[in-house]
Amino acid sequence: MLFLLLLFFFTAAAPDPQPAADAQALEEGLFVEKDEASAVVRQKRAAAELSLAQLESLKEVCEANMACEHMMDTNGIIAAYTAYYGPIPY
């Protein structure tokens, strides 16, 4: 029993071999450039997240292109707009 107690004491009291390296790695990962952060955080929006006015403005843009309008009728406005005009601006 005494042996186990001493073993626990020495392993718990042993210093961490690389505490500075771990802290430095953690600090480096905390800050990123604004462009990189927005690219990581920005995700595709679902149709439920867009207001009716925003959906209507996307439809108006898409209706000017016959192929986009056809795709809008078959696949939905979000898929059609992103296919022909890129990511949704809002």
C-alpha positions as protocol buffer text, in pm:
chain_id: "A"
residue {
  index: 1
  type: MET
  ca { x: 0 y: 0 z: 0 }
}
residue {
  index: 2
  type: LEU
  ca { x: 282 y: 238 z: 86 }
}
residue {
  index: 3
  type: PHE
  ca { x: 443 y: 157 z: -248 }
}
residue {
  index: 4
  type: LEU
  ca { x: 126 y: 260 z: -437 }
}
residue {
  index: 5
  type: LEU
  ca { x: 101 y: 580 z: -237 }
}
residue {
  index: 6
  type: LEU
  ca { x: 463 y: 671 z: -317 }
}
residue {
  index: 7
  type: LEU
  ca { x: 414 y: 583 z: -682 }
}
residue {
  index: 8
  type: PHE
  ca { x: 108 y: 807 z: -701 }
}
residue {
  index: 9
  type: PHE
  ca { x: 291 y: 1089 z: -526 }
}
residue {
  index: 10
  type: PHE
  ca { x: 589 y: 1081 z: -764 }
}
residue {
  index: 11
  type: THR
  ca { x: 379 y: 1058 z: -1081 }
}
residue {
  index: 12
  type: ALA
  ca { x: 148 y: 1339 z: -969 }
}
residue {
  index: 13
  type: ALA
  ca { x: 439 y: 1560 z: -865 }
}
residue {
  index: 14
  type: ALA
  ca { x: 635 y: 1508 z: -1189 }
}
residue {
  index: 15
  type: PRO
  ca { x: 647 y: 1826 z: -1400 }
}
residue {
  index: 16
  type: ASP
  ca { x: 475 y: 1839 z: -1740 }
}
residue {
  index: 17
  type: PRO
  ca { x: 748 y: 1787 z: -2004 }
}
residue {
  index: 18
  type: GLN
  ca { x: 616 y: 2047 z: -2254 }
}
residue {
  index: 19
  type: PRO
  ca { x: 374 y: 2292 z: -2091 }
}
residue {
  index: 20
  type: ALA
  ca { x: 513 y: 2594 z: -2278 }
}
residue {
  index: 21
  type: ALA
  ca { x: 481 y: 2425 z: -2617 }
}
residue {
  index: 22
  type: ASP
  ca { x: 118 y: 2332 z: -2549 }
}
residue {
  index: 23
  type: ALA
  ca { x: 34 y: 2684 z: -2435 }
}
residue {
  index: 24
  type: GLN
  ca { x: 203 y: 2835 z: -2739 }
}
residue {
  index: 25
  type: ALA
  ca { x: 16 y: 2603 z: -2977 }
}
residue {
  index: 26
  type: LEU
  ca { x: -310 y: 2695 z: -2808 }
}
residue {
  index: 27
  type: GLU
  ca { x: -241 y: 3067 z: -2840 }
}
residue {
  index: 28
  type: GLU
  ca { x: -152 y: 3032 z: -3210 }
}
residue {
  index: 29
  type: GLY
  ca { x: -485 y: 2864 z: -3279 }
}
residue {
  index: 30
  type: LEU
  ca { x: -692 y: 3137 z: -3114 }
}
residue {
  index: 31
  type: PHE
  ca { x: -642 y: 3410 z: -3372 }
}
residue {
  index: 32
  type: VAL
  ca { x: -693 y: 3386 z: -3748 }
}
residue {
  index: 33
  type: GLU
  ca { x: -723 y: 3642 z: -4025 }
}
residue {
  index: 34
  type: LYS
  ca { x: -1067 y: 3794 z: -4080 }
}
residue {
  index: 35
  type: ASP
  ca { x: -1102 y: 3653 z: -4434 }
}
residue {
  index: 36
  type: GLU
  ca { x: -1006 y: 3304 z: -4320 }
}
residue {
  index: 37
  type: ALA
  ca { x: -1248 y: 3314 z: -4028 }
}
residue {
  index: 38
  type: SER
  ca { x: -1540 y: 3430 z: -4242 }
}
residue {
  index: 39
  type: ALA
  ca { x: -1469 y: 3155 z: -4497 }
}
residue {
  index: 40
  type: VAL
  ca { x: -1475 y: 2893 z: -4224 }
}
residue {
  index: 41
  type: VAL
  ca { x: -1777 y: 3028 z: -4041 }
}
residue {
  index: 42
  type: ARG
  ca { x: -1992 y: 3113 z: -4342 }
}
residue {
  index: 43
  type: GLN
  ca { x: -2209 y: 2823 z: -4444 }
}
residue {
  index: 44
  type: LYS
  ca { x: -2481 y: 2779 z: -4699 }
}
residue {
  index: 45
  type: ARG
  ca { x: -2807 y: 2924 z: -4582 }
}
residue {
  index: 46
  type: ALA
  ca { x: -3124 y: 2723 z: -4581 }
}
residue {
  index: 47
  type: ALA
  ca { x: -3441 y: 2860 z: -4740 }
}
residue {
  index: 48
  type: ALA
  ca { x: -3604 y: 2889 z: -4398 }
}
residue {
  index: 49
  type: GLU
  ca { x: -3338 y: 3140 z: -4292 }
}
residue {
  index: 50
  type: LEU
  ca { x: -3422 y: 3381 z: -4576 }
}
residue {
  index: 51
  type: SER
  ca { x: -3709 y: 3624 z: -4548 }
}
residue {
  index: 52
  type: LEU
  ca { x: -3987 y: 3636 z: -4805 }
}
residue {
  index: 53
  type: ALA
  ca { x: -3848 y: 3962 z: -4945 }
}
residue {
  index: 54
  type: GLN
  ca { x: -3504 y: 3805 z: -4988 }
}
residue {
  index: 55
  type: LEU
  ca { x: -3651 y: 3499 z: -5162 }
}
residue {
  index: 56
  type: GLU
  ca { x: -3855 y: 3725 z: -5389 }
}
residue {
  index: 57
  type: SER
  ca { x: -3548 y: 3925 z: -5490 }
}
residue {
  index: 58
  type: LEU
  ca { x: -3364 y: 3603 z: -5573 }
}
residue {
  index: 59
  type: LYS
  ca { x: -3661 y: 3491 z: -5786 }
}
residue {
  index: 60
  type: GLU
  ca { x: -3662 y: 3822 z: -5975 }
}
residue {
  index: 61
  type: VAL
  ca { x: -3295 y: 3784 z: -6062 }
}
residue {
  index: 62
  type: CYS
  ca { x: -3339 y: 3422 z: -6164 }
}
residue {
  index: 63
  type: GLU
  ca { x: -3647 y: 3490 z: -6380 }
}
residue {
  index: 64
  type: ALA
  ca { x: -3437 y: 3699 z: -6618 }
}
residue {
  index: 65
  type: ASN
  ca { x: -3251 y: 3382 z: -6723 }
}
residue {
  index: 66
  type: MET
  ca { x: -3469 y: 3111 z: -6882 }
}
residue {
  index: 67
  type: ALA
  ca { x: -3239 y: 2826 z: -6777 }
}
residue {
  index: 68
  type: CYS
  ca { x: -3226 y: 2955 z: -6420 }
}
residue {
  index: 69
  type: GLU
  ca { x: -3604 y: 2994 z: -6416 }
}
residue {
  index: 70
  type: HIS
  ca { x: -3650 y: 2635 z: -6534 }
}
residue {
  index: 71
  type: MET
  ca { x: -3407 y: 2508 z: -6270 }
}
residue {
  index: 72
  type: MET
  ca { x: -3591 y: 2720 z: -6011 }
}
residue {
  index: 73
  type: ASP
  ca { x: -3914 y: 2540 z: -6098 }
}
residue {
  index: 74
  type: THR
  ca { x: -3756 y: 2195 z: -6070 }
}
residue {
  index: 75
  type: ASN
  ca { x: -3488 y: 2226 z: -5800 }
}
residue {
  index: 76
  type: GLY
  ca { x: -3587 y: 2534 z: -5601 }
}
residue {
  index: 77
  type: ILE
  ca { x: -3474 y: 2894 z: -5590 }
}
residue {
  index: 78
  type: ILE
  ca { x: -3170 y: 2840 z: -5366 }
}
residue {
  index: 79
  type: ALA
  ca { x: -3020 y: 2571 z: -5591 }
}
residue {
  index: 80
  type: ALA
  ca { x: -3096 y: 2763 z: -5911 }
}
residue {
  index: 81
  type: TYR
  ca { x: -2959 y: 3096 z: -5789 }
}
residue {
  index: 82
  type: THR
  ca { x: -2636 y: 2946 z: -5656 }
}
residue {
  index: 83
  type: ALA
  ca { x: -2585 y: 2742 z: -5973 }
}
residue {
  index: 84
  type: TYR
  ca { x: -2615 y: 3042 z: -6205 }
}
residue {
  index: 85
  type: TYR
  ca { x: -2509 y: 3339 z: -5992 }
}
residue {
  index: 86
  type: GLY
  ca { x: -2291 y: 3198 z: -5713 }
}
residue {
  index: 87
  type: PRO
  ca { x: -2340 y: 3228 z: -5337 }
}
residue {
  index: 88
  type: ILE
  ca { x: -2637 y: 3417 z: -5200 }
}
residue {
  index: 89
  type: PRO
  ca { x: -2523 y: 3771 z: -5115 }
}
residue {
  index: 90
  type: TYR
  ca { x: -2716 y: 3795 z: -4787 }
}
